[in-house]
Amino acid sequence: MKKLFITFTAAVLLAACSHNPPKPYGKPFPINQHTTVTEKANP
């Protein structure tokens, strides 16, 4: 079950890098500046 979740998360992140993601946190992240992971790790 955990493996499936990791695979799903990786697929979502990959899709988010390809095009605009569906605002999961209520506000869009500037993908081209690679702040998705940064803002998630350091809020």
N, CA, C and O atoms as CSV, one atom per row, in Angstrom:
chain,resi,resn,atom,element,x,y,z
A,1,MET,N,N,0.831,-1.197,0.000
A,1,MET,CA,C,0.000,0.000,0.000
A,1,MET,C,C,0.873,1.258,0.000
A,1,MET,O,O,0.576,2.240,-0.680
A,2,LYS,N,N,1.954,1.203,0.777
A,2,LYS,CA,C,2.855,2.354,0.853
A,2,LYS,C,C,3.540,2.587,-0.488
A,2,LYS,O,O,3.754,3.727,-0.899
A,3,LYS,N,N,3.880,1.492,-1.163
A,3,LYS,CA,C,4.541,1.608,-2.468
A,3,LYS,C,C,3.618,2.288,-3.475
A,3,LYS,O,O,4.060,3.106,-4.282
A,4,LEU,N,N,2.346,1.947,-3.420
A,4,LEU,CA,C,1.366,2.549,-4.326
A,4,LEU,C,C,1.246,4.042,-4.068
A,4,LEU,O,O,1.145,4.834,-5.004
A,5,PHE,N,N,1.259,4.424,-2.792
A,5,PHE,CA,C,1.153,5.840,-2.441
A,5,PHE,C,C,2.361,6.616,-2.942
A,5,PHE,O,O,2.221,7.724,-3.459
A,6,ILE,N,N,3.549,6.035,-2.791
A,6,ILE,CA,C,4.777,6.688,-3.261
A,6,ILE,C,C,4.747,6.835,-4.781
A,6,ILE,O,O,5.134,7.871,-5.321
A,7,THR,N,N,4.289,5.796,-5.459
A,7,THR,CA,C,4.186,5.850,-6.913
A,7,THR,C,C,3.197,6.922,-7.352
A,7,THR,O,O,3.450,7.668,-8.298
A,8,PHE,N,N,2.068,6.989,-6.652
A,8,PHE,CA,C,1.043,7.993,-6.968
A,8,PHE,C,C,1.580,9.403,-6.730
A,8,PHE,O,O,1.359,10.302,-7.541
A,9,THR,N,N,2.279,9.590,-5.622
A,9,THR,CA,C,2.856,10.900,-5.308
A,9,THR,C,C,3.874,11.304,-6.361
A,9,THR,O,O,3.892,12.453,-6.803
A,10,ALA,N,N,4.716,10.370,-6.761
A,10,ALA,CA,C,5.723,10.644,-7.783
A,10,ALA,C,C,5.056,11.024,-9.103
A,10,ALA,O,O,5.514,11.932,-9.798
A,11,ALA,N,N,3.978,10.329,-9.443
A,11,ALA,CA,C,3.257,10.626,-10.679
A,11,ALA,C,C,2.637,12.018,-10.630
A,11,ALA,O,O,2.657,12.750,-11.619
A,12,VAL,N,N,2.086,12.379,-9.470
A,12,VAL,CA,C,1.481,13.704,-9.313
A,12,VAL,C,C,2.541,14.795,-9.403
A,12,VAL,O,O,2.331,15.821,-10.050
A,13,LEU,N,N,3.679,14.572,-8.753
A,13,LEU,CA,C,4.768,15.553,-8.812
A,13,LEU,C,C,5.284,15.699,-10.232
A,13,LEU,O,O,5.583,16.806,-10.680
A,14,LEU,N,N,5.390,14.580,-10.942
A,14,LEU,CA,C,5.855,14.610,-12.322
A,14,LEU,C,C,4.870,15.386,-13.194
A,14,LEU,O,O,5.270,16.182,-14.043
A,15,ALA,N,N,3.591,15.145,-12.977
A,15,ALA,CA,C,2.563,15.861,-13.728
A,15,ALA,C,C,2.572,17.345,-13.380
A,15,ALA,O,O,2.339,18.193,-14.242
A,16,ALA,N,N,2.841,17.655,-12.114
A,16,ALA,CA,C,2.874,19.049,-11.676
A,16,ALA,C,C,4.033,19.800,-12.327
A,16,ALA,O,O,3.930,20.996,-12.601
A,17,CYS,N,N,5.125,19.100,-12.571
A,17,CYS,CA,C,6.275,19.731,-13.219
A,17,CYS,C,C,6.011,19.940,-14.709
A,17,CYS,O,O,6.570,20.852,-15.319
A,18,SER,N,N,5.165,19.102,-15.290
A,18,SER,CA,C,4.894,19.190,-16.717
A,18,SER,C,C,3.959,20.346,-17.046
A,18,SER,O,O,4.149,21.033,-18.050
A,19,HIS,N,N,2.948,20.565,-16.204
A,19,HIS,CA,C,1.984,21.637,-16.454
A,19,HIS,C,C,1.524,22.208,-15.125
A,19,HIS,O,O,1.979,21.767,-14.070
A,20,ASN,N,N,0.634,23.178,-15.163
A,20,ASN,CA,C,0.166,23.802,-13.924
A,20,ASN,C,C,-0.602,22.800,-13.065
A,20,ASN,O,O,-1.551,22.178,-13.541
A,21,PRO,N,N,-0.205,22.641,-11.819
A,21,PRO,CA,C,-0.876,21.689,-10.934
A,21,PRO,C,C,-2.210,22.234,-10.435
A,21,PRO,O,O,-2.423,23.446,-10.458
A,22,PRO,N,N,-3.106,21.369,-9.987
A,22,PRO,CA,C,-4.418,21.805,-9.491
A,22,PRO,C,C,-4.364,22.328,-8.065
A,22,PRO,O,O,-4.931,21.713,-7.162
A,23,LYS,N,N,-3.697,23.446,-7.849
A,23,LYS,CA,C,-3.582,24.136,-6.554
A,23,LYS,C,C,-3.938,23.289,-5.329
A,23,LYS,O,O,-5.031,23.453,-4.786
A,24,PRO,N,N,-3.075,22.403,-4.880
A,24,PRO,CA,C,-3.416,21.545,-3.749
A,24,PRO,C,C,-3.427,22.283,-2.415
A,24,PRO,O,O,-4.100,21.844,-1.482
A,25,TYR,N,N,-2.706,23.378,-2.302
A,25,TYR,CA,C,-2.600,24.079,-1.023
A,25,TYR,C,C,-3.342,25.410,-1.049
A,25,TYR,O,O,-3.110,26.272,-0.202
A,26,GLY,N,N,-4.244,25.577,-2.034
A,26,GLY,CA,C,-5.043,26.782,-2.084
A,26,GLY,C,C,-4.387,27.904,-2.861
A,26,GLY,O,O,-5.062,28.864,-3.232
A,27,LYS,N,N,-3.095,27.813,-3.119
A,27,LYS,CA,C,-2.416,28.828,-3.923
A,27,LYS,C,C,-1.438,28.145,-4.871
A,27,LYS,O,O,-0.798,27.169,-4.481
A,28,PRO,N,N,-1.305,28.622,-6.093
A,28,PRO,CA,C,-0.406,27.998,-7.065
A,28,PRO,C,C,1.049,28.303,-6.751
A,28,PRO,O,O,1.377,29.370,-6.233
A,29,PHE,N,N,1.904,27.363,-7.068
A,29,PHE,CA,C,3.336,27.552,-6.875
A,29,PHE,C,C,3.983,27.891,-8.208
A,29,PHE,O,O,3.599,27.333,-9.236
A,30,PRO,N,N,4.954,28.789,-8.211
A,30,PRO,CA,C,5.721,29.037,-9.438
A,30,PRO,C,C,6.623,27.844,-9.739
A,30,PRO,O,O,7.715,27.721,-9.184
A,31,ILE,N,N,6.158,26.975,-10.618
A,31,ILE,CA,C,6.873,25.734,-10.911
A,31,ILE,C,C,8.222,26.014,-11.569
A,31,ILE,O,O,9.212,25.342,-11.283
A,32,ASN,N,N,8.253,27.015,-12.455
A,32,ASN,CA,C,9.480,27.261,-13.208
A,32,ASN,C,C,10.626,27.745,-12.319
A,32,ASN,O,O,11.788,27.678,-12.719
A,33,GLN,N,N,10.307,28.234,-11.107
A,33,GLN,CA,C,11.366,28.644,-10.182
A,33,GLN,C,C,11.662,27.554,-9.157
A,33,GLN,O,O,12.477,27.740,-8.254
A,34,HIS,N,N,10.988,26.415,-9.309
A,34,HIS,CA,C,11.257,25.230,-8.494
A,34,HIS,C,C,11.054,25.497,-7.002
A,34,HIS,O,O,11.879,25.101,-6.178
A,35,THR,N,N,9.967,26.163,-6.662
A,35,THR,CA,C,9.704,26.477,-5.258
A,35,THR,C,C,8.665,25.535,-4.652
A,35,THR,O,O,8.268,25.704,-3.499
A,36,THR,N,N,8.225,24.544,-5.431
A,36,THR,CA,C,7.198,23.636,-4.930
A,36,THR,C,C,7.714,22.877,-3.713
A,36,THR,O,O,7.077,22.858,-2.660
A,37,VAL,N,N,8.877,22.253,-3.875
A,37,VAL,CA,C,9.449,21.454,-2.793
A,37,VAL,C,C,9.935,22.357,-1.668
A,37,VAL,O,O,9.799,22.017,-0.493
A,38,THR,N,N,10.499,23.500,-2.024
A,38,THR,CA,C,11.051,24.404,-1.016
A,38,THR,C,C,9.961,24.914,-0.082
A,38,THR,O,O,10.126,24.907,1.138
A,39,GLU,N,N,8.851,25.356,-0.658
A,39,GLU,CA,C,7.776,25.893,0.162
A,39,GLU,C,C,7.095,24.799,0.980
A,39,GLU,O,O,6.585,25.053,2.071
A,40,LYS,N,N,7.093,23.585,0.444
A,40,LYS,CA,C,6.481,22.479,1.169
A,40,LYS,C,C,7.373,22.061,2.340
A,40,LYS,O,O,6.877,21.708,3.410
A,41,ALA,N,N,8.685,22.101,2.133
A,41,ALA,CA,C,9.618,21.690,3.175
A,41,ALA,C,C,9.796,22.785,4.224
A,41,ALA,O,O,9.844,22.499,5.421
A,42,ASN,N,N,9.894,24.042,3.775
A,42,ASN,CA,C,10.071,25.162,4.700
A,42,ASN,C,C,8.910,26.139,4.573
A,42,ASN,O,O,8.998,27.104,3.814
A,43,PRO,N,N,7.826,25.903,5.304
A,43,PRO,CA,C,6.671,26.783,5.182
A,43,PRO,C,C,6.913,28.150,5.832
A,43,PRO,O,O,6.030,29.007,5.814
